Amino acid sequence: MTLNNESIDVKENTLESSTVANLSDRSDEVLLSVKDLRVWFELRRFGFGHAGYVHAVDGVSFDLHYGETIAIVGESGCGKSTLMKTILALYRPTKGDITFEGQNLSELPNSEMREYRSQVGYVQQDPYGALAPFMNVQTILEEPLIINGIKSKVERVERIRKAMEEVKLSPPDDYLTKFPHMLSGGQQQRVVLARSMLLEPKLIVADEPVSMLDASVRVEILKLMRQLQEQHNLAVIYITHDLSTVRYFSERVFVMYAGQAVEKALIDDVVHDPLHPYTVALLEATSDPDADNATRYRDVPPGEPPSLVKPPSGCRFHPRCPRKIEGLCEVKEPPHFTPRPRTEVACWLYRE
């Protein structure tokens, strides 16, 4: 897969940042643990009768360490946004556990849930839609501080100015009185980043944070996020469908399909030697800026993702899989195999 020069610039910055993050004293400790997470939404016929469930997330497990970045990738409808919102405690798990610093979120009373949410920053996909148009920048950034009980006006202003300087909105006085429509897309996303950092979180959940921005601005925002991660030893969950940015921003990648994680591996292993047939198809479908490859045939499996109301039996990718094993893939759901170190793949091709 060929990448453009902008991606290469990010790579140079990322290699050094990854080294710093991995040298953290707590890099071997688990910050967030997700175990067999299932999030199902009930369907009702005419508002009353039960009509089934949408299996939005169906058996996802992973551990996230302090200072680590993981990427969750997959096509639209694969469940990555539902997984993100459940981690943010906006949805309750149907089954399974989410543990943050040893505390099970399902067991936290409402009085302690606010404390958890203050430790998790959120970066939205659409910066303009994420900022109230009738508030200026100072009011937008002051609101979460007031909600979380910071009563001192001096302290609030100090935190706001510090966050704005960290995201390169300086001098702050030039931006505090402006409204979102008076800012560029990149400046709006910097405000969103500043808001996510105000409460000194330990985890940042970024939902496609650069997909709405110009290519040149994407590079700047990715570099900025890496700098913030390095300075504050942040763990980051980076949700996206853009594999070209994933390669230069994360250490591990989880590939989701139809509500399940089908491959979990180091990013270099996924890019250079993908194992699951769906991961191979995802890489084949990635746009390539090299003009010489414009006419290259892309072997992308036909068909659409399955219904999450009635997912297919066995492996959920088998109706589209060119390598399915007849009599097995369509009958029995594959467990996660470990064909190489630090790689898990849910595919019968890698059974012993």
Steps between C-alpha positions, in 0.01 A plus 500: 500500500651831390464810715554868427763733640267637766473153652877460492540824699268362764699175512822679586331678786319187615800272534662724758171555682427127516838440661430760766158357573636148534761616752228612740531355847140372477504376142468138617195573716146462365294818506185374328387140466207388283385142547246321278308824445157471341270792426162406357214738422147366522267541204127537555217452253257795503665620820383206711576147381854365517650462152856395575833666578763693309830332590705819471797370703520126550787360706786753482795473742826696532735667747631855466817601686603838635647718228400262219310578181274243341302543181158348441428476129222366284236604250185689594263295711764267644433614859804718570293809593278296731811359665633855544176628656490205738855575614388860554218361720233640269367147446470222756644159405248224440764253612867509586717737700690824452760559770682832542790503747359191666144636533216328316290771337182296535543507877566873528216704654389812317682716754833346394425485127574871463848442639558229240378722216736774613790257444396426141526774238297489181598641161207512257510443127331824394655795688239752385213275609673436833520869594192695604461779241353747752797472741840662463816298554541604863144397589539170314818413690374628833183291498656157578706655780188646662310172462784314671502729802791735435356811665802726489482734203877551516567127482258456211664776298845361579402151379340639186805704407734208565291265285479752217874552499556124491284468188681794337215754528720781619483764616171383660358853511475494120256209515309514830235743378450339159204281407544166314395640161788752525759218514640275229438126510845435643454765769161355592655156544772652719227644723345151520841359594548770764161416649590132519819587695351742753431243773842332462368165371689172487323377187397675179238347272536653153217429257647555152649833616649598163248366248326839463823696450717587200797272436761753612308575820468127575876470529515792744221360719654152509837645598330708768319198642828309515664789685217513753520125551873523556481794742220356713556124455152466356343178381311551172228302327503614139187405307518531123457337161810672357781245511754749361484705822472194725840378387676808633302564815448176690694206639228240466192469282172315550303421186123476555242335279128460577542579869802278560877550511629266230870590521712661774866561426790742489443762232806405292387137493154598381629733227772271364351155567125505577359162596122518506340507152296804602812692604652417162186634329506815713856574396417431136220755516726773642547789258848526352643838392750337263381568144672185375254293701188673367422214264609221731229242562387498861379163620224621732236243605151573363191548709405704805562457875246266660196608697577547868142403583544151354874449460605192301592183683863401534752759388318822417726567203443164333229619252761734344819307572697367199689253722219348706520136599182326391315323776686685776503879459125525446420271794735570789619839626881509512684572826803729508814318386858624562699422184784737599602698809265783603249410230150359541286414201149354495531280193492124446787528252738529796382206708772264611 
